[in-house]
């Protein structure tokens, strides 16, 4: 493995972290979906590059799944849902962007601090890959916590899952069955969440989760 | 009979009991279903008692364990009747068999037999599993099964709030006790996880033995009713139907004693000298507080339940002495103390069952447990009164009955304490002896009160005036127990001799054979030093009574005159004005009340000219409850209130909690490195 190979892998994984930050910052609905698509594309490239490096052809399948489902199918479907729900003009009320970004940076630092000593036995390549993956997972969680809109939370969940796939491909010997089942579970989750979005909307005329809270007799 | 066959028979007996439990579900709905189940229980338990007696009397006959293919993946279920198991199996099954005979008659009055009948054999079977278990897993499984089955019996009869509270308190205490025993076995098993008792004896414990002692004392003590872990006992024992109360109080507490002996004497290795100190102190306090609480009660069954606490104290005094002597290098004295304790276990199982059955008969006949509303029952229920009186005499430790013998043996052990090498137990043991003497005297006072206000005098309420004698099965069971109380009192030598194998295996010594003593006397240490002859005492009592009867018949006037009893010059005809059970207890309450019970009396007098009633209100506290349980209950309530808020958070807040926890853990990992 030449240094260039490693650098490209790091570049792709690092780009995913960067795109995660973009997701965290984005407050318009369509832009959010587009950037999520970018996130999935970068994931697909990263996985494909890993497949090339590890000479593991089954990882190409994983990359293909990521590209087709997460890079194309889910964003398009979410796009249609947003249009049908008529919330394409609404603006996500993100908890003030500045502190969130700072907190996100702290999370990245934390994951590096945690991951690098823990995985000392593994090669440098895997270690940094894992640190990136953990950052993406944490940023996805942060996004789920800070978003008020259900669509935003779904995107946060999906980006979290992208981080998991990245970690899985970085650690060698991950069986294809596991990857396919993870991808499948995400698809199921997407379907269920999509149905729920419509149900919520039917009942509350909004997909703002605060409406749900109010229906339980609580103030937002 | 080969050893293997013996243990297989015992295992079959347990299997039969569990089968009866399953059978009890459909059968109990039939009209005579409960009699069938109880009768079968009596037969199976008699068989088990006979098998256990054989195992105890023929040395080495019960040692090869039966291995059953159930249990943990790593361990096996081992059942065997070694001397200790056999001794307790006799005690448990003998009392259970007789209580089952009582239940044949008593069970007919049950309103909902299907809530009681299936659990009864299950309870008995579970107790036998605990006794026969030779590995920690089956011991604990049996222990938990026993707790659950008896809990079902506690809440079976009455769905009142008080009863449900009793069941809840019992369940919590039972869970806590089983938990501590689990930890004790975990320490004993060592890092390899050797859970069979045989390997536990050989391997060194993983932790300090002091922790094992403390855990055993808490775990077994909470089931047996050691103060301050006794709080559930006076709530739960009376709540069950009377035959189940008799089993819980007379028999189940003995299973707890067995657990303590098994862990501390058998598995934990040689004791240190200071082990006896906590045991003796707790036991002394238990004996005294138990009897004082019993004196304050005027609910007959609660009184008996508190009395169980006292007797458990006496038993643990014997066990503490045995520990002290064993550690002090006096094995014969240790054998004496241990045999005194186990013999008292046997005796208590007889007379406490008898008394609970008597209370059950009274409850059945009158519908009353409150002694302030009973009285005069000796005219209505003469046979029950006779049997109850025998139980009262036996539990008050009066010769020639069995209670006297075991307490006398305990005192003989106490009198050997000057030979102990350490000065702390040498000073402590006489003090405990004084406590024991005090509690024995108070126990006698307590049973004068119990018998007097229940059976003597005039009926204080209408229900007691219309009572009729109970059925023949119940009477037969009570008379059988009374006869056994007398038999064990006048022929104690056989019981002591048969326990030789137990003391040999646990403390490595045995007493001199008592059956070789002349004239059926017992002399545990040396005939010159002390000896007791129950038969002689009995013969003298009978002779004196017969002589008095002859003299009275011969020389007294034959004229008969009926006249009203002298009423101190106050012509008050109401039976309520009789000397009552709380009147009887009042002097003792005055002496101990302000300290032990924090007793307060409130007198409300009407104003002069007002014709309203004057009132005397009495307030009693259980200090263990106030000091130990209330703070815990308050803490749990406050914590539950605080945590309640977490039930109604928004999804986002839940996510935030998960996220915060994850970040916190990651920070800890990062900082740790």
Interface residues (C-beta under 8 A of the other chain):
Chain A: X107 X110 X111 X113 X114 X117 X118 X138 X141 X142 X144 X145 X148 X209 X212 X213 X216 X218
Chain B: X648 X650 X651 X652 X655 X656 X658 X659 X662 X663 X666 X667 X669 X670 X673
